[in-house]
Amino acid sequence: MFNPTRDQARQFLFETWRKRTAGELLTPLEDLAAQMIAKHPEYHALLSDLEKNQDKDYAPDGNVVNPFLHIMMHLTIEEQISIGQPHGIREQFSRLTEKYQSEHEAQHAIMDCLGEMIWQAQRNKTQPDAAIYIACLEKQ
């Protein structure tokens, strides 16, 4: 299982965006990440300046979105949809895409529930619970 550190995950995003803007060949995962970054022009300048932004901290209070976490959550959701795990994620994605008329906005709705599941697991010191995740999605 790939379990990068914060710095490795950030380096991946910086290097992916550098390669994309330079027109270099991307791996399939880099290409997917570059597509997600491209959908977020508000992050382009940040991801173009590794020296200034590599160690930037984001408070978990919700006032400022952590762009690194945001893009990585998009990648997580893409992977979940592609493999159909947890059970029901594809159906929820389809339903939310129809509701919002946008795959990207559907992913943002899914992201809220993914974050809620992770927060509950951390708070309760338990493993993430897919049932909580899917139940949250059903309310969206």
Biotite code that builds the C-alpha atoms (Angstrom):
import biotite.structure as struc

atoms = struc.array([
    struc.Atom([0.000, 0.000, 0.000], chain_id="A", res_id=1, res_name="MET", atom_name="CA", element="C"),
    struc.Atom([1.273, 3.440, -0.919], chain_id="A", res_id=2, res_name="PHE", atom_name="CA", element="C"),
    struc.Atom([1.356, 5.572, 2.238], chain_id="A", res_id=3, res_name="ASN", atom_name="CA", element="C"),
    struc.Atom([3.323, 8.746, 1.532], chain_id="A", res_id=4, res_name="PRO", atom_name="CA", element="C"),
    struc.Atom([4.356, 11.265, 4.138], chain_id="A", res_id=5, res_name="THR", atom_name="CA", element="C"),
    struc.Atom([2.926, 14.772, 3.951], chain_id="A", res_id=6, res_name="ARG", atom_name="CA", element="C"),
    struc.Atom([6.106, 15.981, 2.261], chain_id="A", res_id=7, res_name="ASP", atom_name="CA", element="C"),
    struc.Atom([6.102, 13.120, -0.271], chain_id="A", res_id=8, res_name="GLN", atom_name="CA", element="C"),
    struc.Atom([2.460, 13.742, -1.172], chain_id="A", res_id=9, res_name="ALA", atom_name="CA", element="C"),
    struc.Atom([3.118, 17.443, -1.621], chain_id="A", res_id=10, res_name="ARG", atom_name="CA", element="C"),
    struc.Atom([6.254, 16.775, -3.651], chain_id="A", res_id=11, res_name="GLN", atom_name="CA", element="C"),
    struc.Atom([4.201, 14.513, -5.913], chain_id="A", res_id=12, res_name="PHE", atom_name="CA", element="C"),
    struc.Atom([1.714, 17.327, -6.582], chain_id="A", res_id=13, res_name="LEU", atom_name="CA", element="C"),
    struc.Atom([4.414, 19.962, -7.147], chain_id="A", res_id=14, res_name="PHE", atom_name="CA", element="C"),
    struc.Atom([6.341, 17.686, -9.515], chain_id="A", res_id=15, res_name="GLU", atom_name="CA", element="C"),
    struc.Atom([3.187, 16.616, -11.343], chain_id="A", res_id=16, res_name="THR", atom_name="CA", element="C"),
    struc.Atom([2.174, 20.213, -11.963], chain_id="A", res_id=17, res_name="TRP", atom_name="CA", element="C"),
    struc.Atom([5.704, 21.152, -13.018], chain_id="A", res_id=18, res_name="ARG", atom_name="CA", element="C"),
    struc.Atom([5.749, 18.301, -15.528], chain_id="A", res_id=19, res_name="LYS", atom_name="CA", element="C"),
    struc.Atom([2.259, 19.183, -16.814], chain_id="A", res_id=20, res_name="ARG", atom_name="CA", element="C"),
    struc.Atom([3.137, 22.841, -17.378], chain_id="A", res_id=21, res_name="THR", atom_name="CA", element="C"),
    struc.Atom([6.454, 21.865, -19.009], chain_id="A", res_id=22, res_name="ALA", atom_name="CA", element="C"),
    struc.Atom([4.666, 19.471, -21.356], chain_id="A", res_id=23, res_name="GLY", atom_name="CA", element="C"),
    struc.Atom([6.588, 16.459, -20.052], chain_id="A", res_id=24, res_name="GLU", atom_name="CA", element="C"),
    struc.Atom([5.328, 12.898, -20.131], chain_id="A", res_id=25, res_name="LEU", atom_name="CA", element="C"),
    struc.Atom([3.178, 11.979, -17.114], chain_id="A", res_id=26, res_name="LEU", atom_name="CA", element="C"),
    struc.Atom([2.500, 8.619, -15.511], chain_id="A", res_id=27, res_name="THR", atom_name="CA", element="C"),
    struc.Atom([-1.190, 7.636, -15.384], chain_id="A", res_id=28, res_name="PRO", atom_name="CA", element="C"),
    struc.Atom([-1.417, 8.730, -11.730], chain_id="A", res_id=29, res_name="LEU", atom_name="CA", element="C"),
    struc.Atom([0.335, 12.017, -12.472], chain_id="A", res_id=30, res_name="GLU", atom_name="CA", element="C"),
    struc.Atom([-2.020, 12.584, -15.394], chain_id="A", res_id=31, res_name="ASP", atom_name="CA", element="C"),
    struc.Atom([-5.037, 12.059, -13.153], chain_id="A", res_id=32, res_name="LEU", atom_name="CA", element="C"),
    struc.Atom([-3.591, 14.408, -10.525], chain_id="A", res_id=33, res_name="ALA", atom_name="CA", element="C"),
    struc.Atom([-2.810, 17.003, -13.211], chain_id="A", res_id=34, res_name="ALA", atom_name="CA", element="C"),
    struc.Atom([-6.410, 16.805, -14.425], chain_id="A", res_id=35, res_name="GLN", atom_name="CA", element="C"),
    struc.Atom([-7.642, 17.463, -10.880], chain_id="A", res_id=36, res_name="MET", atom_name="CA", element="C"),
    struc.Atom([-5.225, 20.365, -10.457], chain_id="A", res_id=37, res_name="ILE", atom_name="CA", element="C"),
    struc.Atom([-6.291, 21.804, -13.817], chain_id="A", res_id=38, res_name="ALA", atom_name="CA", element="C"),
    struc.Atom([-9.874, 21.934, -12.519], chain_id="A", res_id=39, res_name="LYS", atom_name="CA", element="C"),
    struc.Atom([-8.657, 24.121, -9.642], chain_id="A", res_id=40, res_name="HIS", atom_name="CA", element="C"),
    struc.Atom([-7.001, 27.198, -11.177], chain_id="A", res_id=41, res_name="PRO", atom_name="CA", element="C"),
    struc.Atom([-6.915, 28.770, -7.724], chain_id="A", res_id=42, res_name="GLU", atom_name="CA", element="C"),
    struc.Atom([-4.114, 26.301, -6.878], chain_id="A", res_id=43, res_name="TYR", atom_name="CA", element="C"),
    struc.Atom([-1.965, 26.780, -9.979], chain_id="A", res_id=44, res_name="HIS", atom_name="CA", element="C"),
    struc.Atom([0.254, 29.553, -8.586], chain_id="A", res_id=45, res_name="ALA", atom_name="CA", element="C"),
    struc.Atom([0.686, 27.719, -5.287], chain_id="A", res_id=46, res_name="LEU", atom_name="CA", element="C"),
    struc.Atom([1.731, 24.498, -7.024], chain_id="A", res_id=47, res_name="LEU", atom_name="CA", element="C"),
    struc.Atom([4.108, 26.425, -9.264], chain_id="A", res_id=48, res_name="SER", atom_name="CA", element="C"),
    struc.Atom([6.165, 27.660, -6.302], chain_id="A", res_id=49, res_name="ASP", atom_name="CA", element="C"),
    struc.Atom([7.573, 24.732, -4.328], chain_id="A", res_id=50, res_name="LEU", atom_name="CA", element="C"),
    struc.Atom([10.049, 26.844, -2.340], chain_id="A", res_id=51, res_name="GLU", atom_name="CA", element="C"),
    struc.Atom([7.363, 29.161, -0.997], chain_id="A", res_id=52, res_name="LYS", atom_name="CA", element="C"),
    struc.Atom([4.614, 26.606, -0.401], chain_id="A", res_id=53, res_name="ASN", atom_name="CA", element="C"),
    struc.Atom([6.123, 23.178, 0.372], chain_id="A", res_id=54, res_name="GLN", atom_name="CA", element="C"),
    struc.Atom([5.964, 23.671, 4.145], chain_id="A", res_id=55, res_name="ASP", atom_name="CA", element="C"),
    struc.Atom([2.873, 25.872, 4.330], chain_id="A", res_id=56, res_name="LYS", atom_name="CA", element="C"),
    struc.Atom([0.540, 24.805, 7.121], chain_id="A", res_id=57, res_name="ASP", atom_name="CA", element="C"),
    struc.Atom([-3.240, 24.902, 7.030], chain_id="A", res_id=58, res_name="TYR", atom_name="CA", element="C"),
    struc.Atom([-5.246, 24.991, 10.250], chain_id="A", res_id=59, res_name="ALA", atom_name="CA", element="C"),
    struc.Atom([-8.020, 22.397, 10.468], chain_id="A", res_id=60, res_name="PRO", atom_name="CA", element="C"),
    struc.Atom([-10.569, 25.063, 11.464], chain_id="A", res_id=61, res_name="ASP", atom_name="CA", element="C"),
    struc.Atom([-12.079, 25.154, 7.983], chain_id="A", res_id=62, res_name="GLY", atom_name="CA", element="C"),
    struc.Atom([-11.393, 28.825, 7.279], chain_id="A", res_id=63, res_name="ASN", atom_name="CA", element="C"),
    struc.Atom([-8.885, 28.035, 4.519], chain_id="A", res_id=64, res_name="VAL", atom_name="CA", element="C"),
    struc.Atom([-8.997, 24.930, 2.349], chain_id="A", res_id=65, res_name="VAL", atom_name="CA", element="C"),
    struc.Atom([-5.807, 22.894, 2.340], chain_id="A", res_id=66, res_name="ASN", atom_name="CA", element="C"),
    struc.Atom([-5.171, 22.624, -1.416], chain_id="A", res_id=67, res_name="PRO", atom_name="CA", element="C"),
    struc.Atom([-2.911, 19.586, -1.028], chain_id="A", res_id=68, res_name="PHE", atom_name="CA", element="C"),
    struc.Atom([-5.531, 17.694, 0.965], chain_id="A", res_id=69, res_name="LEU", atom_name="CA", element="C"),
    struc.Atom([-8.248, 18.793, -1.445], chain_id="A", res_id=70, res_name="HIS", atom_name="CA", element="C"),
    struc.Atom([-6.462, 17.414, -4.515], chain_id="A", res_id=71, res_name="ILE", atom_name="CA", element="C"),
    struc.Atom([-5.482, 14.208, -2.706], chain_id="A", res_id=72, res_name="MET", atom_name="CA", element="C"),
    struc.Atom([-9.105, 13.677, -1.664], chain_id="A", res_id=73, res_name="MET", atom_name="CA", element="C"),
    struc.Atom([-10.122, 14.057, -5.316], chain_id="A", res_id=74, res_name="HIS", atom_name="CA", element="C"),
    struc.Atom([-7.589, 11.348, -6.189], chain_id="A", res_id=75, res_name="LEU", atom_name="CA", element="C"),
    struc.Atom([-8.929, 9.114, -3.409], chain_id="A", res_id=76, res_name="THR", atom_name="CA", element="C"),
    struc.Atom([-12.478, 9.528, -4.673], chain_id="A", res_id=77, res_name="ILE", atom_name="CA", element="C"),
    struc.Atom([-11.409, 8.816, -8.266], chain_id="A", res_id=78, res_name="GLU", atom_name="CA", element="C"),
    struc.Atom([-9.757, 5.588, -7.084], chain_id="A", res_id=79, res_name="GLU", atom_name="CA", element="C"),
    struc.Atom([-12.800, 4.576, -5.045], chain_id="A", res_id=80, res_name="GLN", atom_name="CA", element="C"),
    struc.Atom([-15.082, 5.101, -8.029], chain_id="A", res_id=81, res_name="ILE", atom_name="CA", element="C"),
    struc.Atom([-12.740, 3.229, -10.379], chain_id="A", res_id=82, res_name="SER", atom_name="CA", element="C"),
    struc.Atom([-12.611, 0.125, -8.162], chain_id="A", res_id=83, res_name="ILE", atom_name="CA", element="C"),
    struc.Atom([-16.162, 0.359, -6.809], chain_id="A", res_id=84, res_name="GLY", atom_name="CA", element="C"),
    struc.Atom([-15.082, 0.489, -3.181], chain_id="A", res_id=85, res_name="GLN", atom_name="CA", element="C"),
    struc.Atom([-16.695, 1.038, -0.833], chain_id="A", res_id=86, res_name="PRO", atom_name="CA", element="C"),
    struc.Atom([-19.716, -0.808, -2.162], chain_id="A", res_id=87, res_name="HIS", atom_name="CA", element="C"),
    struc.Atom([-22.258, 1.714, -3.446], chain_id="A", res_id=88, res_name="GLY", atom_name="CA", element="C"),
    struc.Atom([-19.815, 4.533, -4.227], chain_id="A", res_id=89, res_name="ILE", atom_name="CA", element="C"),
    struc.Atom([-20.351, 4.318, -7.993], chain_id="A", res_id=90, res_name="ARG", atom_name="CA", element="C"),
    struc.Atom([-24.110, 4.529, -7.623], chain_id="A", res_id=91, res_name="GLU", atom_name="CA", element="C"),
    struc.Atom([-23.820, 7.487, -5.267], chain_id="A", res_id=92, res_name="GLN", atom_name="CA", element="C"),
    struc.Atom([-21.410, 9.216, -7.645], chain_id="A", res_id=93, res_name="PHE", atom_name="CA", element="C"),
    struc.Atom([-23.830, 8.716, -10.551], chain_id="A", res_id=94, res_name="SER", atom_name="CA", element="C"),
    struc.Atom([-26.745, 10.022, -8.499], chain_id="A", res_id=95, res_name="ARG", atom_name="CA", element="C"),
    struc.Atom([-24.822, 13.057, -7.281], chain_id="A", res_id=96, res_name="LEU", atom_name="CA", element="C"),
    struc.Atom([-23.483, 13.790, -10.772], chain_id="A", res_id=97, res_name="THR", atom_name="CA", element="C"),
    struc.Atom([-27.049, 13.884, -12.026], chain_id="A", res_id=98, res_name="GLU", atom_name="CA", element="C"),
    struc.Atom([-28.157, 16.019, -9.077], chain_id="A", res_id=99, res_name="LYS", atom_name="CA", element="C"),
    struc.Atom([-25.373, 18.600, -9.496], chain_id="A", res_id=100, res_name="TYR", atom_name="CA", element="C"),
    struc.Atom([-25.045, 18.215, -13.285], chain_id="A", res_id=101, res_name="GLN", atom_name="CA", element="C"),
    struc.Atom([-21.283, 18.037, -12.744], chain_id="A", res_id=102, res_name="SER", atom_name="CA", element="C"),
    struc.Atom([-18.898, 15.214, -11.923], chain_id="A", res_id=103, res_name="GLU", atom_name="CA", element="C"),
    struc.Atom([-16.624, 17.710, -10.227], chain_id="A", res_id=104, res_name="HIS", atom_name="CA", element="C"),
    struc.Atom([-19.359, 19.072, -7.968], chain_id="A", res_id=105, res_name="GLU", atom_name="CA", element="C"),
    struc.Atom([-20.478, 15.515, -7.228], chain_id="A", res_id=106, res_name="ALA", atom_name="CA", element="C"),
    struc.Atom([-16.938, 14.780, -6.062], chain_id="A", res_id=107, res_name="GLN", atom_name="CA", element="C"),
    struc.Atom([-17.037, 17.831, -3.802], chain_id="A", res_id=108, res_name="HIS", atom_name="CA", element="C"),
    struc.Atom([-20.223, 16.494, -2.190], chain_id="A", res_id=109, res_name="ALA", atom_name="CA", element="C"),
    struc.Atom([-18.558, 13.091, -1.787], chain_id="A", res_id=110, res_name="ILE", atom_name="CA", element="C"),
    struc.Atom([-15.508, 14.818, -0.321], chain_id="A", res_id=111, res_name="MET", atom_name="CA", element="C"),
    struc.Atom([-17.639, 16.260, 2.488], chain_id="A", res_id=112, res_name="ASP", atom_name="CA", element="C"),
    struc.Atom([-18.756, 12.763, 3.448], chain_id="A", res_id=113, res_name="CYS", atom_name="CA", element="C"),
    struc.Atom([-15.265, 11.306, 3.113], chain_id="A", res_id=114, res_name="LEU", atom_name="CA", element="C"),
    struc.Atom([-14.008, 14.007, 5.461], chain_id="A", res_id=115, res_name="GLY", atom_name="CA", element="C"),
    struc.Atom([-16.835, 13.310, 7.905], chain_id="A", res_id=116, res_name="GLU", atom_name="CA", element="C"),
    struc.Atom([-16.021, 9.582, 7.951], chain_id="A", res_id=117, res_name="MET", atom_name="CA", element="C"),
    struc.Atom([-12.327, 10.272, 8.543], chain_id="A", res_id=118, res_name="ILE", atom_name="CA", element="C"),
    struc.Atom([-13.099, 12.816, 11.279], chain_id="A", res_id=119, res_name="TRP", atom_name="CA", element="C"),
    struc.Atom([-15.386, 10.346, 13.079], chain_id="A", res_id=120, res_name="GLN", atom_name="CA", element="C"),
    struc.Atom([-12.752, 7.606, 12.879], chain_id="A", res_id=121, res_name="ALA", atom_name="CA", element="C"),
    struc.Atom([-10.111, 9.924, 14.317], chain_id="A", res_id=122, res_name="GLN", atom_name="CA", element="C"),
    struc.Atom([-12.426, 11.200, 17.042], chain_id="A", res_id=123, res_name="ARG", atom_name="CA", element="C"),
    struc.Atom([-13.501, 7.689, 18.038], chain_id="A", res_id=124, res_name="ASN", atom_name="CA", element="C"),
    struc.Atom([-10.040, 6.144, 17.513], chain_id="A", res_id=125, res_name="LYS", atom_name="CA", element="C"),
    struc.Atom([-11.539, 3.550, 15.169], chain_id="A", res_id=126, res_name="THR", atom_name="CA", element="C"),
    struc.Atom([-11.026, 2.449, 11.580], chain_id="A", res_id=127, res_name="GLN", atom_name="CA", element="C"),
    struc.Atom([-12.926, 4.427, 8.935], chain_id="A", res_id=128, res_name="PRO", atom_name="CA", element="C"),
    struc.Atom([-16.435, 3.016, 8.573], chain_id="A", res_id=129, res_name="ASP", atom_name="CA", element="C"),
    struc.Atom([-17.752, 2.699, 5.024], chain_id="A", res_id=130, res_name="ALA", atom_name="CA", element="C"),
    struc.Atom([-21.322, 2.468, 6.341], chain_id="A", res_id=131, res_name="ALA", atom_name="CA", element="C"),
    struc.Atom([-20.984, 5.982, 7.814], chain_id="A", res_id=132, res_name="ILE", atom_name="CA", element="C"),
    struc.Atom([-19.585, 7.203, 4.496], chain_id="A", res_id=133, res_name="TYR", atom_name="CA", element="C"),
    struc.Atom([-22.367, 5.739, 2.357], chain_id="A", res_id=134, res_name="ILE", atom_name="CA", element="C"),
    struc.Atom([-25.080, 6.834, 4.814], chain_id="A", res_id=135, res_name="ALA", atom_name="CA", element="C"),
    struc.Atom([-23.748, 10.376, 4.598], chain_id="A", res_id=136, res_name="CYS", atom_name="CA", element="C"),
    struc.Atom([-23.752, 10.202, 0.796], chain_id="A", res_id=137, res_name="LEU", atom_name="CA", element="C"),
    struc.Atom([-27.360, 9.014, 0.786], chain_id="A", res_id=138, res_name="GLU", atom_name="CA", element="C"),
    struc.Atom([-28.312, 12.247, 2.606], chain_id="A", res_id=139, res_name="LYS", atom_name="CA", element="C"),
    struc.Atom([-26.612, 14.440, 0.020], chain_id="A", res_id=140, res_name="GLN", atom_name="CA", element="C"),
])
